[in-house]
Amino acid sequence: MNQAIPFQVLELGYTPLADRFEPTARVLVFRDADSWRQFWQNGTQLDLNFQPVAAPAVDFTTQMVIGFTTGSCPDGRLQLHIDSIEAVASASVGDANSDRWRIHYTEQAFNKGYVPQNR
């Protein structure tokens, strides 16, 4: 049986993923501050003091960060919206608390005539 997972969206604006080309879909999972900080150190964006943008604060004692990309859009005009996340029980593990999730999202392009695909 699948179980809905409560989540909140981090409204970040810029992320280090914006600085590079990601040819294929990718899921990023951050469970600790070190890996989260390292991800942000890979970015090229600078703040108003010409310092690298700091990683947004996350309480990793109670939270994790899941990020994903569907791959780079040639014109960069694709936005993703997470609709829901659910834990998926694994038959081989037999545990609904396993590290398997199903992320339901909507893709939205910023050109006329595009119909979003709900997945």
DSSP file (Angstrom, degrees, kcal/mol; ACC not computed):
  #  RESIDUE AA STRUCTURE BP1 BP2  ACC     N-H-->O    O-->H-N    N-H-->O    O-->H-N    TCO  KAPPA ALPHA  PHI   PSI    X-CA   Y-CA   Z-CA
    1    1 A M              0   0    0      0, 0.0     2,-0.2     0, 0.0    88,-0.1   0.000 360.0 360.0 360.0 132.6    0.0    0.0    0.0
    2    2 A N        -     0   0    0     86,-0.1     2,-0.4    87,-0.1    86,-0.2  -0.590 360.0-153.3 -85.6 147.2    1.3    3.4   -1.0
    3    3 A Q  E     -A   87   0A   0     84,-1.7    84,-3.2    -2,-0.2     2,-0.1  -0.979  16.7-120.0-126.8 129.3    1.4    6.2    1.6
    4    4 A A  E     -A   86   0A   0     -2,-0.4    82,-0.3    82,-0.3    80,-0.0  -0.399  24.9-147.0 -65.0 140.4    1.2   10.0    0.9
    5    5 A I        -     0   0    0     80,-3.0    80,-0.5    -2,-0.1     2,-0.1  -0.949  13.5-127.1-111.5 123.3    4.2   11.9    2.2
    6    6 A P        +     0   0    0      0, 0.0     2,-0.3     0, 0.0    78,-0.0  -0.444  40.8 167.8 -66.3 142.7    3.7   15.4    3.4
    7    7 A F        -     0   0    0     -2,-0.1     2,-0.4     2,-0.0    78,-0.0  -0.970  28.4-146.5-150.0 162.8    6.1   17.9    1.7
    8    8 A Q        -     0   0    0     -2,-0.3     2,-0.5     2,-0.0     0, 0.0  -0.983  24.2-122.2-131.1 147.5    6.8   21.5    1.2
    9    9 A V        -     0   0    0     -2,-0.4     2,-0.8    73,-0.1    -2,-0.0  -0.759  17.2-138.1 -90.7 129.2    8.3   23.1   -1.8
   10   10 A L        -     0   0    0     -2,-0.5     2,-1.4     1,-0.0     3,-0.2  -0.788  12.7-147.7 -84.2 113.0   11.5   25.1   -1.4
   11   11 A E        +     0   0    0     -2,-0.8     3,-0.1     1,-0.2    -1,-0.0  -0.679  36.9 155.0 -82.7  93.5   11.0   28.3   -3.5
   12   12 A L        -     0   0    0     -2,-1.4     2,-1.6     1,-0.2    -1,-0.2   0.738  27.7-163.4 -96.5 -25.5   14.7   28.7   -4.4
   13   13 A G  S    S+     0   0    0     -3,-0.2     2,-0.3     2,-0.0    -1,-0.2  -0.630  75.2  40.9  73.5 -94.6   14.6   30.7   -7.7
   14   14 A Y        +     0   0    0     -2,-1.6     0, 0.0    -3,-0.1     0, 0.0  -0.623  67.7 172.7 -84.1 142.2   18.2   29.9   -8.6
   15   15 A T    >   -     0   0    0     -2,-0.3     3,-2.0     1,-0.0     4,-0.3  -0.962  46.6-109.1-137.7 157.8   19.8   26.5   -8.1
   16   16 A P  G >  S+     0   0    0      0, 0.0     3,-1.3     0, 0.0     4,-0.3   0.710 113.4  73.2 -59.1 -19.1   23.2   25.2   -9.3
   17   17 A L  G >  S+     0   0    0      1,-0.3     3,-1.2     2,-0.2     5,-0.1   0.795  85.3  66.0 -63.9 -25.9   21.3   23.0  -11.8
   18   18 A A  G <  S+     0   0    0     -3,-2.0    -1,-0.3     1,-0.2    -4,-0.0   0.710  94.4  60.3 -67.2 -19.1   20.6   26.2  -13.8
   19   19 A D  G <  S+     0   0    0     -3,-1.3     2,-0.3    -4,-0.3    -1,-0.2   0.549 104.8  47.7 -86.3  -8.6   24.4   26.5  -14.5
   20   20 A R  S <  S-     0   0    0     -3,-1.2     2,-0.6    -4,-0.3    23,-0.0  -0.891  81.3-107.1-136.8 163.3   24.8   23.2  -16.3
   21   21 A F        -     0   0    0     -2,-0.3    -3,-0.1    51,-0.1    -2,-0.0  -0.780  26.2-169.8 -89.1 122.4   23.4   21.1  -19.0
   22   22 A E        -     0   0    0     -2,-0.6    50,-4.3     1,-0.1     4,-0.1  -0.915   0.5-171.9-112.7 101.4   21.6   18.0  -17.7
   23   23 A P        +     0   0    0      0, 0.0     2,-0.3     0, 0.0    -1,-0.1   0.758  66.0  31.0 -69.6 -24.1   20.9   15.8  -20.8
   24   24 A T  S    S-     0   0    0     47,-0.1    47,-0.4     1,-0.1    48,-0.1  -0.833  96.9 -77.3-131.5 167.4   18.7   13.2  -19.0
   25   25 A A        -     0   0    0     45,-0.4     2,-0.3    -2,-0.3    45,-0.2  -0.312  51.3-178.8 -61.4 145.4   16.2   13.0  -16.1
   26   26 A R  E     -D   69   0B   0     43,-2.5    43,-2.3    -4,-0.1     2,-0.4  -0.990  21.3-150.8-151.9 138.4   17.9   13.0  -12.7
   27   27 A V  E     -D   68   0B   0     -2,-0.3     2,-0.5    41,-0.2    41,-0.3  -0.942  13.1-162.0-110.5 133.2   16.7   12.7   -9.1
   28   28 A L  E     -D   67   0B   0     39,-3.8    39,-3.3    -2,-0.4     2,-0.5  -0.967   4.8-171.0-117.1 127.6   18.9   14.3   -6.4
   29   29 A V  E     -D   66   0B   0     -2,-0.5     2,-0.5    37,-0.2    37,-0.2  -0.979   1.8-170.3-122.4 125.0   18.4   13.3   -2.7
   30   30 A F  E     +D   65   0B   0     35,-3.0    35,-2.4    -2,-0.5     3,-0.1  -0.965  15.8 164.4-117.2 119.9   20.1   15.2    0.1
   31   31 A R        +     0   0    0     -2,-0.5     2,-0.3    33,-0.2    -1,-0.1   0.426  64.3  39.6-112.3  -4.1   20.0   13.7    3.6
   32   32 A D  S  > S-     0   0    0      1,-0.1     4,-1.7    33,-0.1     5,-0.2  -0.974  78.1-115.7-147.6 159.4   22.7   15.7    5.3
   33   33 A A  H  > S+     0   0    0     -2,-0.3     4,-2.7     1,-0.2     5,-0.2   0.826 109.3  59.4 -65.2 -33.6   24.0   19.3    5.4
   34   34 A D  H  > S+     0   0    0      2,-0.2     4,-2.4     1,-0.2    -1,-0.2   0.942 108.4  42.1 -64.3 -47.7   27.4   18.4    3.9
   35   35 A S  H  > S+     0   0    0      2,-0.2     4,-2.0     1,-0.2    -1,-0.2   0.876 115.6  51.3 -67.4 -35.3   26.0   17.0    0.7
   36   36 A W  H  X S+     0   0    0     -4,-1.7     4,-1.7     2,-0.2    -2,-0.2   0.918 112.0  46.4 -64.8 -44.9   23.5   19.9    0.4
   37   37 A R  H  X S+     0   0    0     -4,-2.7     4,-1.7     1,-0.2    -2,-0.2   0.906 111.1  52.1 -64.4 -42.6   26.3   22.5    1.0
   38   38 A Q  H  X S+     0   0    0     -4,-2.4     4,-0.8     1,-0.2    -1,-0.2   0.894 106.3  54.0 -62.6 -40.6   28.6   20.7   -1.6
   39   39 A F  H >< S+     0   0    0     -4,-2.0     3,-0.9     1,-0.2    -1,-0.2   0.920 110.6  46.7 -57.9 -44.9   25.8   20.8   -4.2
   40   40 A W  H >< S+     0   0    0     -4,-1.7     3,-1.3     1,-0.2    -1,-0.2   0.775 102.5  63.4 -71.8 -26.5   25.5   24.6   -3.7
   41   41 A Q  H 3< S+     0   0    0     -4,-1.7    -1,-0.2     1,-0.2    -2,-0.2   0.705  92.8  65.7 -70.0 -17.8   29.2   25.1   -3.9
   42   42 A N  T << S+     0   0    0     -3,-0.9    -1,-0.2    -4,-0.8    -2,-0.2   0.571  84.0  99.1 -78.6  -8.7   29.1   23.9   -7.5
   43   43 A G    <   -     0   0    0     -3,-1.3   -26,-0.0    -4,-0.2    -3,-0.0  -0.337  62.0-152.2 -78.1 160.8   27.1   26.9   -8.5
   44   44 A T        +     0   0    0    -28,-0.1    -1,-0.1     8,-0.1     2,-0.1   0.462  58.1 114.4-108.5  -5.8   28.5   29.9  -10.3
   45   45 A Q        -     0   0    0      8,-0.1     8,-1.4     1,-0.0     2,-0.3  -0.408  51.1-154.4 -69.4 141.1   25.9   32.5   -9.1
   46   46 A L  B     -E   52   0C   0      6,-0.2    -2,-0.1    -2,-0.1     2,-0.0  -0.875   8.4-130.0-115.1 150.2   27.1   35.2   -6.7
   47   47 A D    >   -     0   0    0      4,-3.2     3,-2.0    -2,-0.3    -1,-0.1  -0.150  46.8 -80.1 -83.6-172.2   25.2   37.2   -4.1
   48   48 A L  T 3  S+     0   0    0      1,-0.3    -1,-0.1     2,-0.1    -2,-0.0   0.698 133.0  54.1 -65.9 -18.5   25.2   41.0   -3.8
   49   49 A N  T 3  S-     0   0    0      2,-0.1    -1,-0.3     3,-0.0    -2,-0.0   0.189 120.2-109.2 -97.4  15.1   28.6   40.8   -2.0
   50   50 A F  S <  S+     0   0    0     -3,-2.0    -2,-0.1     1,-0.2     3,-0.0   0.817  78.5 131.4  59.8  33.6   30.1   38.8   -4.8
   51   51 A Q        -     0   0    0      1,-0.1    -4,-3.2     3,-0.0    -1,-0.2  -0.832  68.8 -89.4-109.1 151.5   30.1   35.6   -2.7
   52   52 A P  B     -E   46   0C   0      0, 0.0    -6,-0.2     0, 0.0     2,-0.2  -0.298  53.9 -96.0 -57.2 144.6   28.8   32.2   -3.7
   53   53 A V        -     0   0    0     -8,-1.4   -10,-0.2   -13,-0.1     2,-0.1  -0.452  43.6-124.6 -64.7 129.1   25.2   31.8   -2.9
   54   54 A A        -     0   0    0     -2,-0.2    -1,-0.1     1,-0.1     3,-0.1  -0.407  28.0 -97.7 -74.7 151.1   24.8   29.9    0.4
   55   55 A A        -     0   0    0     -2,-0.1    -1,-0.1     1,-0.1     3,-0.1  -0.492  46.3-105.8 -65.0 133.3   22.8   26.7    0.6
   56   56 A P        -     0   0    0      0, 0.0     2,-0.2     0, 0.0    -1,-0.1  -0.306  44.5 -94.9 -58.8 146.0   19.3   27.4    1.9
   57   57 A A        +     0   0    0     -3,-0.1     2,-0.3     2,-0.0    -3,-0.0  -0.430  49.3 172.4 -68.8 132.6   18.8   26.3    5.5
   58   58 A V        -     0   0    0     -2,-0.2     2,-1.2    -3,-0.1     7,-0.1  -0.995  33.6-132.1-140.0 135.4   17.3   22.9    6.0
   59   59 A D    >>  -     0   0    0     -2,-0.3     4,-1.6     1,-0.2     3,-1.5  -0.737  24.0-176.1 -87.8  94.2   16.8   21.0    9.3
   60   60 A F  T 34 S+     0   0    0     -2,-1.2    -1,-0.2     1,-0.3     5,-0.0   0.506  72.7  75.1 -74.4  -3.0   18.3   17.6    8.2
   61   61 A T  T 34 S+     0   0    0      1,-0.1    -1,-0.3    -3,-0.0     3,-0.1   0.764 119.8  12.3 -74.7 -23.5   17.4   16.0   11.6
   62   62 A T  T <4 S+     0   0    0     -3,-1.5     2,-0.3     1,-0.1    -2,-0.2   0.454 128.1  47.5-127.6  -6.9   13.7   16.0   10.5
   63   63 A Q     <  -     0   0    0     -4,-1.6     2,-0.3   -32,-0.1    -1,-0.1  -0.871  50.9-164.1-135.4 164.1   13.8   16.7    6.8
   64   64 A M        -     0   0    0     -2,-0.3     2,-0.5    -3,-0.1   -33,-0.2  -0.916  23.3-124.0-136.9 166.3   15.5   15.8    3.5
   65   65 A V  E     -D   30   0B   0    -35,-2.4   -35,-3.0    -2,-0.3     2,-0.5  -0.962  19.2-170.3-116.8 129.4   15.6   17.5    0.2
   66   66 A I  E     +D   29   0B   0     -2,-0.5     2,-0.3   -37,-0.2   -37,-0.2  -0.981  12.6 173.4-116.8 122.2   14.5   15.8   -3.0
   67   67 A G  E     +D   28   0B   0    -39,-3.3   -39,-3.8    -2,-0.5     2,-0.3  -0.900   3.3 179.4-123.3 156.2   15.2   17.6   -6.3
   68   68 A F  E     -D   27   0B   0     -2,-0.3     2,-0.3   -41,-0.3   -41,-0.2  -0.996  15.4-162.3-154.0 158.5   14.7   16.5   -9.8
   69   69 A T  E     -D   26   0B   0    -43,-2.3   -43,-2.5    -2,-0.3     3,-0.1  -0.985  18.7-147.3-136.7 147.3   15.1   17.5  -13.4
   70   70 A T        -     0   0    0      1,-0.4   -45,-0.4    -2,-0.3     2,-0.1   0.300  69.4 -82.0 -92.5   8.8   13.6   16.0  -16.5
   71   71 A G        -     0   0    0    -47,-0.4    -1,-0.4   -45,-0.1   -46,-0.1  -0.184  67.5 -48.9 103.6 158.0   16.7   17.0  -18.4
   72   72 A S        -     0   0    0    -50,-4.3   -51,-0.1    -3,-0.1   -47,-0.0  -0.372  49.4-136.6 -67.7 137.5   17.7   20.3  -20.0
   73   73 A C    >   -     0   0    0      1,-0.1     3,-1.4     5,-0.1     5,-0.1  -0.812  18.3-127.7 -90.4 130.9   15.1   22.0  -22.1
   74   74 A P  T 3  S+     0   0    0      0, 0.0    -1,-0.1     0, 0.0    -2,-0.0   0.832 108.5  30.3 -52.9 -37.2   16.7   23.4  -25.3
   75   75 A D  T 3  S-     0   0    0     -3,-0.0    -3,-0.0     0, 0.0    -2,-0.0   0.396 105.2-124.3-104.6   4.4   15.3   26.9  -24.7
   76   76 A G  S <  S+     0   0    0     -3,-1.4    -4,-0.0     1,-0.1   -58,-0.0   0.646  74.3 122.1  69.8  15.7   15.2   26.8  -20.9
   77   77 A R        +     0   0    0      2,-0.0    33,-1.8    32,-0.0     2,-0.5  -0.172  37.5 109.7-107.1  42.2   11.5   27.5  -20.7
   78   78 A L  E     - B   0 109A   0     31,-0.2     2,-0.4    -5,-0.1    31,-0.2  -0.960  43.4-170.7-118.4 132.4   10.3   24.5  -18.8
   79   79 A Q  E     - B   0 108A   0     29,-3.2    29,-2.9    -2,-0.5     2,-0.4  -0.959   9.2-149.2-123.0 141.1    9.0   24.6  -15.2
   80   80 A L  E     - B   0 107A   0     -2,-0.4     2,-0.4    27,-0.2    27,-0.2  -0.877   7.3-167.0-109.7 141.0    8.2   21.6  -13.0
   81   81 A H  E     - B   0 106A   0     25,-2.2    25,-2.5    -2,-0.4     2,-0.5  -0.994  17.7-137.4-126.0 123.9    5.6   21.6  -10.2
   82   82 A I  E     + B   0 105A   0     -2,-0.4    23,-0.3    23,-0.2     3,-0.1  -0.704  22.0 178.3 -81.3 125.1    5.5   18.8   -7.7
   83   83 A D  E     -     0   0A   0     21,-3.1     2,-0.3    -2,-0.5    22,-0.2   0.839  61.5 -21.2 -94.0 -41.8    1.9   17.8   -7.1
   84   84 A S  E     - B   0 104A   0     20,-1.5    20,-2.9   -78,-0.0    -1,-0.4  -0.983  49.3-146.9-163.7 160.7    2.4   14.9   -4.6
   85   85 A I  E     - B   0 103A   0    -80,-0.5   -80,-3.0    -2,-0.3     2,-0.4  -0.998  17.8-175.6-133.6 137.0    4.9   12.4   -3.2
   86   86 A E  E     -AB   4 102A   0     16,-2.1    16,-2.6    -2,-0.4     2,-0.3  -0.994  27.1-121.0-135.6 144.3    4.1    8.9   -2.0
   87   87 A A  E     -AB   3 101A   0    -84,-3.2   -84,-1.7    -2,-0.4     2,-0.6  -0.623  29.6-145.4 -76.0 137.4    6.1    6.2   -0.4
   88   88 A V        -     0   0    0     12,-2.5    12,-0.3    -2,-0.3     2,-0.2  -0.930   9.7-130.3-111.6 121.7    6.0    3.0   -2.5
   89   89 A A        -     0   0    0     -2,-0.6     2,-0.5     5,-0.1     7,-0.2  -0.503  21.9-140.5 -68.3 133.2    6.0   -0.3   -0.7
   90   90 A S     >  -     0   0    0      5,-0.7     4,-4.8    -2,-0.2     5,-0.5  -0.849   5.4-149.3 -99.8 127.7    8.6   -2.6   -2.2
   91   91 A A  T  4 S+     0   0    0     -2,-0.5    -1,-0.1     1,-0.2    -2,-0.0   0.863 101.1  49.2 -62.7 -35.1    7.6   -6.3   -2.6
   92   92 A S  T  4 S+     0   0    0      1,-0.2    -1,-0.2    -3,-0.1    -3,-0.0   0.839 123.3  31.1 -75.1 -30.6   11.3   -7.3   -2.2
   93   93 A V  T  4 S-     0   0    0      2,-0.1    -2,-0.2     3,-0.0    -1,-0.2   0.814  88.4-153.3 -93.0 -35.5   11.7   -5.2    0.9
   94   94 A G     <  +     0   0    0     -4,-4.8     2,-0.4     1,-0.2    -3,-0.2   0.776  55.6 115.7  69.5  26.4    8.1   -5.5    2.2
   95   95 A D    >   -     0   0    0     -5,-0.5     3,-1.6    -7,-0.1    -5,-0.7  -0.977  57.2-156.5-135.5 120.1    8.4   -2.1    4.0
   96   96 A A  T 3  S+     0   0    0     -2,-0.4   -93,-0.2     1,-0.3     4,-0.1   0.650  96.5  64.3 -67.3 -14.0    6.4    1.0    3.2
   97   97 A N  T 3  S+     0   0    0    -10,-0.1    -1,-0.3     2,-0.1    -8,-0.1   0.242  77.7 122.0 -92.2  13.5    9.2    3.0    4.8
   98   98 A S  S <  S-     0   0    0     -3,-1.6     2,-0.9   -10,-0.1   -10,-0.2  -0.171  81.4 -97.7 -69.1 170.6   11.7    1.9    2.2
   99   99 A D  S    S+     0   0    0    -12,-0.1     2,-0.5     2,-0.0    -1,-0.1  -0.196  86.6 112.3 -87.3  44.7   13.5    4.5    0.1
  100  100 A R        +     0   0    0     -2,-0.9   -12,-2.5   -12,-0.3     2,-0.3  -0.976  40.3 173.3-118.6 129.2   11.2    4.3   -2.8
  101  101 A W  E     -B   87   0A   0     -2,-0.5     2,-0.5   -14,-0.2   -14,-0.2  -0.929  27.3-143.7-131.4 155.3    9.0    7.2   -3.7
  102  102 A R  E     -B   86   0A   0    -16,-2.6   -16,-2.1    -2,-0.3     2,-0.6  -0.989  19.4-160.1-116.5 121.0    6.6    8.1   -6.5
  103  103 A I  E     -B   85   0A   0     -2,-0.5     2,-0.5   -18,-0.2   -18,-0.2  -0.907   1.6-157.3-105.9 119.5    6.8   11.8   -7.4
  104  104 A H  E     +B   84   0A   0    -20,-2.9   -21,-3.1    -2,-0.6   -20,-1.5  -0.845  26.5 163.6 -95.4 126.6    3.8   13.2   -9.2
  105  105 A Y  E     -B   82   0A   0     -2,-0.5    14,-2.7   -23,-0.3     2,-0.4  -0.929  32.9-134.8-142.5 164.1    4.6   16.3  -11.1
  106  106 A T  E     -BC  81 118A   0    -25,-2.5   -25,-2.2    -2,-0.3     2,-0.4  -0.979  15.3-146.5-121.3 132.8    3.4   18.6  -13.8
  107  107 A E  E     -B   80   0A   0     10,-1.2    10,-0.5    -2,-0.4     2,-0.4  -0.817  16.8-172.6 -95.2 138.2    5.6   20.1  -16.6
  108  108 A Q  E     -B   79   0A   0    -29,-2.9   -29,-3.2    -2,-0.4     2,-0.3  -0.979   6.1-161.9-135.5 123.6    4.8   23.5  -17.8
  109  109 A A  E     -B   78   0A   0     -2,-0.4   -31,-0.2   -31,-0.2     5,-0.1  -0.686  21.3-132.0 -98.6 157.0    6.4   25.3  -20.8
  110  110 A F  S    S+     0   0    0    -33,-1.8     2,-0.3    -2,-0.3   -32,-0.1  -0.076  74.1  96.1-101.6  34.1    6.2   29.0  -21.3
  111  111 A N  S >  S-     0   0    0    -34,-0.1     3,-1.1     1,-0.0    -2,-0.1  -0.902  81.2 -96.0-119.8 155.1    5.2   28.9  -25.0
  112  112 A K  T 3  S+     0   0    0     -2,-0.3     3,-0.1     1,-0.2    -2,-0.1  -0.327 103.0  25.1 -68.6 145.7    1.7   29.2  -26.4
  113  113 A G  T 3  S+     0   0    0      1,-0.3     2,-0.4    -2,-0.0    -1,-0.2   0.472  83.1 137.3  85.1   2.9   -0.2   26.0  -27.3
  114  114 A Y    <   -     0   0    0     -3,-1.1    -1,-0.3    -5,-0.1    -5,-0.0  -0.680  41.1-153.7 -85.7 133.9    1.6   23.7  -24.9
  115  115 A V        -     0   0    0     -2,-0.4    -8,-0.1    -3,-0.1    -7,-0.0  -0.933  22.6-123.8-105.8 117.0   -0.5   21.3  -22.9
  116  116 A P        -     0   0    0      0, 0.0     2,-0.6     0, 0.0    -8,-0.2  -0.237  18.2-134.4 -58.6 146.5    1.1   20.3  -19.6
  117  117 A Q        -     0   0    0    -10,-0.5   -10,-1.2     2,-0.0     2,-0.6  -0.921  11.3-150.8-105.9 117.2    1.7   16.6  -19.0
  118  118 A N  B      C  106   0A   0     -2,-0.6   -12,-0.2   -12,-0.2   -14,-0.0  -0.783 360.0 360.0 -88.4 123.4    0.7   15.4  -15.6
  119  119 A R              0   0    0    -14,-2.7   -13,-0.1    -2,-0.6    -1,-0.1   0.370 360.0 360.0-118.4 360.0    2.8   12.4  -14.6
